[in-house]
Structure formats: structure tokens, C-alpha cells
Amino acid sequence: MESPIQDYNGVQPSRTLTDQLVVEKSVSRQFNDRKRDNEDWQSQIKLARAQHVYYLNSGLERLGRGMQSLDASKPWLCYWIIHSLELLDALPSDSVIDRMVRYLGKCQHPSGGFGGGPAQVPHLAATYAAVHALVICGTQAAFDIIDREKLYQFLMKMKQPDGSFRMQHQGEIDVRGCYCALSVASLCNLMTPELVRGTGEWIATCQSYEGGLAGVPFGEAHGGYTFCGYAALFLANGMHLIDQAALLKWCCLRQMPVEGGFQGRSNKLVDGCYSFWQGGAFPLIDLAFMNPEKYQNFETCEIKREGMFGDSGWAFDQEALQKYLLGACQDTLTGGLMDKPGKGKDYYHTCYCLSGLSVAQNNPFYLAEPTILGDEENLLQATHPLYNICPQAVQRAIEYFGTLPVPGM
């Protein structure tokens, strides 16, 4: 497919435009090469499932020296890998899960919350990753590792008078903190009026003139912040506090017309990870936009109404996103997924590319059939739109922690 921008009228293109054209040509070349080999390639394209499983399992055993920069992100590595395997319906053995649980237990800080590794200070992002990984593990030992009382104390220490959350002691404040705190609290039955008070109102101040959400008030709308902020509003029952029509428009405009994937911000390049950070917002919009009273069940995502968007699924081009992820972002030889052609694969992009692919495939509850590009075996497990872990794991955790008392109440 040719670029929609053909004529500069003699004006030197900007670096932004030049980079965009390079990416469009790179992705188009990938598609055209596939079409030259097989005219019907889109209907036959395959997810390199076995290669991705091998790549992910190898990361649970040994990481290369290039991963040293992620020394403070070890719970994230656990989450990225085990969630990817969960989506691929290839969870590791019980012995590997037991090792992961014990390791994450070492990352739990004595004062509450989890750090980026053993003996590291607690951080909301690391806490989110650790708790979500433990919920996926789903064993009694995994649930028992979490010190809920101290976790709640840590969350309250991060809570600010204006409703926002710090990421760590004396750390930065942005909407990630709101989402990480409320997601963990929701899963572990730690939601209290004190924890949620003012959070929705603060997040609403982060909506930009474009319609998306920024990390802080008066910032630039960004895909990651938009998902985190909107999901946190959902958890705080505050979706009505923002202009949801403007949010929907902004999210729709982030899907790129040539590549099919999503960009994170206006005038930025496509990136496979935004397949979830942008694409993951659409199920929440479908559930809550204009009809929040008809949302029936957080745990199972059941819906008791006709879809807001009729019978067309989510409000973005689901097949175009699948085409980008399967046709331009896979390492089909050794496994793993990447940002865009020419970039290296990693566990972060593998996780969020697969998460976005799952969203694009698994339609709303009211549509009986999934939307699958290519081989039917490409279908991934569904992911929960609030927590980005599979609904079965969410339900198992909420049922278990729901039997335990809420600290402070």
C-alpha cells in the first residue's frame, strides 16, 4: 500500500514526516513481500506459537547480559513472560511456577509492597507486576505470599491528599500510580473509600484537549497513560468524570492507516506495544461508554445488552491490527515480537503485542464468534480488559481474596 502523503510541493519534509514515511515503506515492504510469495497470504498467515513459547520459556531459565538494565524490573519480567504464556495457553510447569512464586516473595518489602528485585525499595509498578504475576500463577502459595495488610498500608502511604498516588516514597506522581494501586487493591480485596477518595477527580484533570489522558494535568495525551487512567476510572467508578466521546475519538485516531497498528501519541510512529495500551481501551469504552449501568460483572466481563457498536466488534479495525502484528512484528524463526520491522524483539513487546492481538481477536460477549485473521489456530486466550490477565485467573483471585476481611474496615 502506498503512503497517503505523495507531494510536498517543494517543501523539505520534517524529521517527523520523514521517519513516518520510512516506517510506512518498511511495513508495506513486509506486506508486499508476503503477497508476492502468496497472493492469499492474509488468510493463511500463522502465529509462530511454538517459537514464541520457546522464546518465553528460555527467559524463565536464563537472561542475557543485555537484560542487566532491567535489574529493577524483575517482577515485570515475570509478568511479561507468564502473561504471554498464559495467552498462548502454555503456562509453565508447576515446578517453574513454584520457583517464580518463591522468587517474587523475595521481592516483597518488609514494610509492604514489592520492589524491582530482592532488597529493593517498594514501588507501585513493581507491586502491580508482582501481584498480577502471582494471580496468574494462581496457586495457594502464590496467594499466601501477598501480605495484604502491609500491602494496604503501602498503598495508603503512596496516596496523596489530592487523590493521586506516588510511585514510590518521594517518587513521581502520575496516572500509572492510580492504576497500579487500584488494580492491585481490586484483585486483593483492598478497596476502601479512603483508598479511592478523590482519585477519579484527579485523573479527570489529566484529560487533555485532544481527548486522551496525560500522565499529569496539562500534559500530552499518551496511549499508556490513557489506558491506565481510564482503567483506574473504571475501578473507581468515575468514568462519567471525563469526556468519553472525546476519548473515543482520540483512541480511534491513533490507529495508523497504512500500518494498521497504533501510535502512542499524535504525530508519533506505530509501535506494537500500543496494540494493547491503545487497543485495550476499546473494550472498556464498549462496556462503559454511555451505558455504565448495564455493566454487569467485573470478574467475568459479562454484558447484558446489545453492543454499543452493533455487530461490528470493537470500534477499531481488528483485522488491520492483526495484520500488522502477525505480518510485521513477529520473529518467526526464534520467537518473540517487536515494536516494528527493524527493531529487536523483547519480552515487553512480546507481552503487549500478544495482549493487543488477543483484544483484536476476542470479540465482545454479545458476538458469538471471534475475529481471526489467518489460521484458526492463531486464536489466543482472552485477556481481561481491566487487569490484562486472563479472566479465569481474575475470577479465581477475586473469589479467594473476597473471602478475606478488608484491612482497616
N, C-alpha and C positions, 0 to 999 in steps of 0.2 A: 504494500500500500504506500502511495506517495505521500510526502508531507503536505499538509494543507497550506503551508506557507511556501509560496513559489517565487514571489517577486519582491525585492527590497527597494525597487525604484532608485537604485544607485546609492542607497544609504548603507553605510557599514553596519552590519548586524552586531548587536550587543553580545557579550560573552554568554549571557543567559540564553539568548536565541541560538547562538552557535552550538552550545552544549546540548540544547534540546534537539536540534536537527541531527547532531551526531548520534544521539540515543535513538531517535526515530529510525534513522537509517540502519543502525545496528540491529534493532529489533526486527525491522522489516526484512533485513537480510536473513535473519534466522528463519522467519516465516517463509520467505521465498525459497530458501534452500530446501526446506521441508516439502514445500509444494512442488518443487522441481523433481524431487525424488518420488513423490507420491501425491498425485492430484487430490486424493481424498484423505490427506494426512490428518485433518482435524477430527474426522470421525474415527480414526484409528490410533490416535496418539495415546501413549500409555504413561502412567505414573510409574517411575522406576522404583517401585515399592521395595523390592529386595535390596537394592543398592542403598536406599535411604535407611532402611533398618540396620544394615551392616555399618554404615557410617555412624549412626547414632549409638549403636551398641559399643562401637570401638571407643567412643568418647566417654563411656562409663568405665572403661578399663584403663585408658591411658590418654593423656593430653600432651600435645607437642609443646615445645618451648615457647612457641608463639602465643600460647594462652597465658603466659605469666602476667600479662597486663590485666587479666581478669581475676587476679588473686582475691580481690574484694567482691567478687561476683560469683562465688562458688554455689550458693543456693540457686542463683539464676541458671547456671549450667545444668544443675539437677533438674530444675523446672523445664527449661527449654527442651532437654533431651527426653525426659519421661513424658511430657505432654505430647511431643512429636510422636513417640512410640505409641502412646495412647490413641492418638488419631489414626495411626496406621494399624491399629488392632494388633499390636505386637509388644505388649508390655513385657519387661524383662522377667527373669525367673524370680522365684520367691527369695532365693539367697541374695540376689543382686538388690532387690527391693529392701531386704533387711539391712544390707550394708548401707544403702542410701539413707534409710531411716536413722540408723545409728550415727552416721556422719552428720546429718542435719541436726541431730540432738546436740552434737558438739558445737554447733554454730549458735545455739541458743544462749543468750546472755543471762547471767545470774539475776540481773535486775528486770528481766523481761524483754521480749522481742528477740529477733535473730540478727546476727551480724553477717558480713560478707564472707566470713570464714571463722574457724575457731579462734577464740580470744580477740575477736574484733568487736568494736562498739556496735550496739544495736542500731538498725536503720530500717525505716519503713519499707523501702524497696526490697531489701533482703528478707524482711519479715514476710512480705507478700509472697515472694518466690518460695521461701521455705515452707510456709503453711500450704500453699497451693500444691507444691510437690508432695507434701505429706498426705494431703487429701487424695491425690491421685494414687499414691501408694495404698491408702485405704485400709491398712491393717490396724488391729487393736494397738499394736506397739506404736504405729505412726500417730494415732490419735492421742495416745497416752503421753507421747513425748512433749506435746504442747502444754506448757504451763499457762493455763488460761487466766488465772488470777493475776500473775505477773505480766502477762501479755496485755491484759486490760489496763493495768497500771501504766505500762509503757505507752499505750495508745493515748491515754489521758494526759500523760506528760508531754506528748507531741501536740496535743490540741491547743490551739491559740484562742484568745478571747473573742476574736472576730469570726471564729468558725473554721478557719483554715488549720492545716497541720504542717508542722516541721517534719522534714525527712529524717532528721536525727537531732540530737542535742546541739543547739546553736547552729543547726544546718539551715538549708534553704527552705523556703515555703513556696509551694506551687500545687496545682490541682492533682499531681501524682500522689501527693501525700493524702489528700482526701480520699482518692480511690483506693489506694493501698490499705488505708486504715479501715474504711467501711467494708471493703471486700473481705478482709480477714475477720473483722468483727461479725459480719453476716454469716460466714461459714462456721464460725466457732461459737455462735450464740452469745455474743458480747455486745449486741446493740442495746444502747441505753439512750434515754432522752438527752443526758448530759453529753454523750459522745457525739450525737448528731446535731445538737443545737447550733444553729447559725451556719452550718456547713453549706446547705443548699443556697442560702442567700449570698454567701461569699463566692461560691462557684459562679453564680449568676452574674457577678460583677466582672467575670473573666470572659464573657461573650463579647467578641469583637464586632466592629461594624460590618465585617464580611458575613457573619453568622456563625462561624466556628468558634471554638473556645481556645483561649490562650492559656499559658501556664500561670499567669498572674494578671491582675487587672491592667488594662491598657496595653497588653501585649499583642503579638501577632497570632492569628488563628493557626493552629497546628493539629495535624491528624492525631498524634499520640495524646496530646492534651485534650483534644475534643472527645476522644473515646473515654479517657479517664474521667473527665469532668461530667460527661453525660451519664456514664455508668454510675458514678457516685451520686448524681442527682436521682437516678432511678432508685438506688439503695436508700437514699434519704427521703424518697417520695417527694422530690422537688422539681420534677420535670416541667411543671407549669410555670416555674420561675424564669424560664428563658423563652426567647422567640424560637419556637420549634420549626416554624416554616422557614425561617432564615437558616437554621441549622441544616435542615434537609436540603435546601438549595445549595448551600456551601459544600456539603458532602457529595452531592451529585456532580458538582462541577470539578471535583478532584479526580474523577476517572478520565484517563487520557484517551483521546480519540483514536490515536494511531496504535499505541502500545496495548491498551486495554487494561493496564494496571492503574494503580492510584499514585498520585503525588501526595506529599505530606503537607505542602503549603502552596499557595498561589505562586506561579512562575518558577516552580522547582521541578526537578526531574522525577520520573517514575522511580519507585523503589518497592521491591517485593514485600517488604515488611508492612507497608501500608495496606496491603491486601487485607490484613486484619485490623490495623488501627483505624483505617477509614471504613473498610467493608464491614467490620464488626459492629459499627454504629447502626447500620441499617436494620438489623433485627430488633434492636431496642427502639428505633424510630417506629418500626412497624407495630410493635407491641404497645407503645405508649402515645404516639403522636395522635392527638385529638380524641383518643379513646382510652385514657388510662384506667377508667373504672371497669373496663372489660378485660383487664389483665387478670388472669385467674390464679396462676400459680408460679411463683418464682422458681421453685425447685425443678419442676418438670417442663416449664415453659409452655404449658397448655393454654390454648386460646379459645374462647367461647364465642367467637364472632367471625363474620366473613372478613377476609383480609382487606386492609385499607387500600391496597393496590390491586384489588381484584384477584385474578387468577395468574398474575404475571410474576409472582415471587417477590423478591426484594426490589427496591427501587434503584437498582443499578444493572448494568449489563453483565449478568453472571457468566455467560459463555465467553465474553471477551476477557474477563479476568482469568478464567480457567485457561484460555488460550495463551495468555501472557505467562502464567505460572508454569504450565506444562511445556510450552513451546520455547520459552526464552530463559527460564530461571533454574532449570534442573541440571545438575551434573549427573548425566545418565550412566556414566562409566563407574564412578566410585561413590556416588550418592551425595546427598546434600543439596540445598537450594541456596540461591544467591539473590542479591539486590537487583541486578540487571546483567545482561551479557557483558562479559569482560571483567566482571568483579569476581572475587573469590567467594566460595561458599563458607558458611559458618553456622554454628548451632542456633544463634539468634535468628538469622534469616530463615533457616530451615523451619524453626518453630512457627514463626509468624506467616511465612508463605503457606505452610500446610494449614495453619489456622484459617487463613483467608480462603484457601481452596475449599476447606470444609464449609465455611459460610456460603460460598458461591454454589456449592453442590446441594447442601441440605436446605430444602425449602421450608417455608412456614408450615406449621402444624396442619393448616387447612388445605394444603396441597398434598395429594397422596403420593406423588412421585418426585424423586429428586431430579435436579438438572445436572446431567453428567455429560461433559464433553469427552469424546473418545470412548475408550474401552470401559465397559460397565465396572470392571474391577478397579477403576480409578477412584471409586467412591470411598471417602473417608468416614470415620465416625463423626457424629455431630459434636459440636462444641457449644457449651453454654454461653449465651451472649453476654452475660454479666461477668463471669469468672474466667472464661476461656480455659475451662477444663470440661471433660465430658459430663453430660447431665447425670449419668449414673453415679459418678463419684461425688458430685454435688449433693445429690439426694442422700447418699449414704452418710456423708459428713453431717448434713443438717439434721437428719434423723437421729444420729448418735449424739451430737452436741446439744440437740434440742431437749434431751432428757436430763441435762445437767443444769444446775442453777446458774443464773447470770450473776457474775460478781458485782457486788455493790448494790444489788437490788433485793 
